[in-house]
Amino acid sequence: MNAKTVLLRTTGLLVATVMLAASGGLAWAAAGDYTSRDLVPAGVTVAGIELGGLSPAEVREAVERTVVEPLLEPVSVRAGSAVFEIDPAEFLHADVEQAVADAFEPNRTSTIAERIYRRLLEEPVRVEIAPEIAVDEEVLSKRVAGMAVGVDVAPVDATVGIVDGAVVLGPSSEGRRLDQTASVGIIAEALLSGETAVELPVLPVEPELAEADLGGWIVVRRASRTLELWEGDTLDRTYRVAIGAQGYATPRGEWEITLKRYLPTWGNPGSAWAADMPKTIPPGPNNPLGTRALNLNASGIRIHGTSNVDSIGTAASHGCVRMLQRDVEELYELVDVGTRVFVVER
């Protein structure tokens, strides 16, 4: 502060003090103060707009017009292909009353002499007021959660099963999810800055089970007498097989391998067709199960080898699926316990 300014301020205060004394003390000061105490002193602004000389009601109107109303334009919110419109008035809260109080703060905190000095020298207070504006994030979070209902799509896992007697592979598909936490922050920032269009982050959601995760599975087709080994959605290899003869049909349906047997021992099932056969037949060339057997959870049904190569491609077994020895030995190494087996007509 230079000497001239100091001199002016000092002089002003002296003049004010002298005027107080010369006017019979507080009478003159009180009269002047009375006319100005309910008016904003010169130099108080909001958003650069001068408020000096305004009443509380006029200050309130000016704050709402210049600061609050520009923030109340509808906001267009895009989340992927979905578009929503929100009303900022639902979420914004402006402390206009405190802003009005702040505008009159220079009057309340200054002495009579200082107020007289400002009026005499037309000295502005140079105070910029700004109402505190907040976003009700609890309410906004609920609105965003409602948006998510229209945006989120659950992923779809790959499936394989029998539909209307045929094996059907259901493809997987990616889902999507609205990032609600980030969205609340983005919208809140837009509301406070007066933006009227925002885009929210939509995240991809991968399925838990894609086609490649299906692993190996088997299809036995009774009409063509074939066994197919699939890996995910890819046909890996096909074998010719024998299936159950008339009266002993290989049962259609969805099964699974429950046991892998290396050089299995055949056990007599006690059926009429096995009445003249021994109780067991050990591994060897006469064993009906061949060198490998895969037990299914269908009672008494196996995928196994056979030395009767002429039966391959026919309906010749008592319900089991017969394979050439080399084929069943290859398949044995390629599948695990738990592998699904679908037996269908075609």
Steps between C-alpha positions, in 0.01 A plus 500: 500500500658832394520816711219672309258212566595486866446875523157476335388217727625673809341824393174325427489339839586830665226676305253231597601529862479880489157480339385266771616746765369806315159348446429445862655154531309194376184674378631589157683168458197299607279682252738436212557142601130435531440585135782275376517205740245296299680567170805320368812718508655598167757253369323177594455285189371160400622343175648843421162675538496804733261462793566831673183676613278189477265375768510140630212399272674655201829327587318170529344547158835601347679194644233264374490663157875524441632191679228244564269520198777441241565165671140384468495420129404135435801271462506236226672184623615232255602152612580285200192517277271606786423870552352651815408855600542621854375812674785664697249644745453149639864480608641853541473695822621863509538683831354828372420628849863476605602684185256779589646512850851516354399800288415695817801376696707818433224705669487274803875479557597865447473793738279802446809706425614250233158498338492884498848504350393264218196711421689830505783377281283263297743222588366155388556201728602270213334180624394221265237270644433147376217280626606154608353251254497129580375185330292255699698192401274264691202600288716507186630150573144369511427663164814349346401159637169543319687582179706185541184289481452621143866468407635186662484173308613178661756295308390167358707189554563253223289187536464165337194283543225305333206695359220314322722196470794686345824621654498880500794724579387823664757772426632728769451874486663793673297700749531862605486691827461867580787615721274653762772639726673685217165611358396670822825698498467594133141621535576687823785684331278584203227634726742729682660627179180551303570239232186388320626177340712222646594144406530232764741205497348164409731209572505164321424193709650177377305174535634253752486225239597571139492244220867423551428424867249226428781249478455166336162335450370203303205447268385149409269506197297182482377546142847543350672271755765757569666646807619862482753659733457875533734753654296805590315597183741312272450146373832334571451150357238241405505123552280220360338297777251224569189576702236296681309240304121493478365449850826625653509852363776731619299740717455850368568793731775691672749292698854532626808286539523381859798264478789433264614136496833381364506134396161450668362179642155415369238419762189300422199734536267211577285567197330223303733544208800438731361196680743260335803727543753485786469725801802703389736512205849638565686731263602331180387421147173342615396794721179659358616847617823497305803687629321813628159582643329826594214448743200730467245593765241325285457161671715231343604717204864530394702639214752222445719320255412184312682234304187446293596751232217389273244635746628858463243708311212273603248467782652197669569561871292460814482878537867590520692702241767286339815643341800359321779431745729765355217754507395441861865508610537839330173632647598374847798735500296798381214504753468529876257380761210748493503539122143538377361246255192582291324208336261617228327345204651726231 
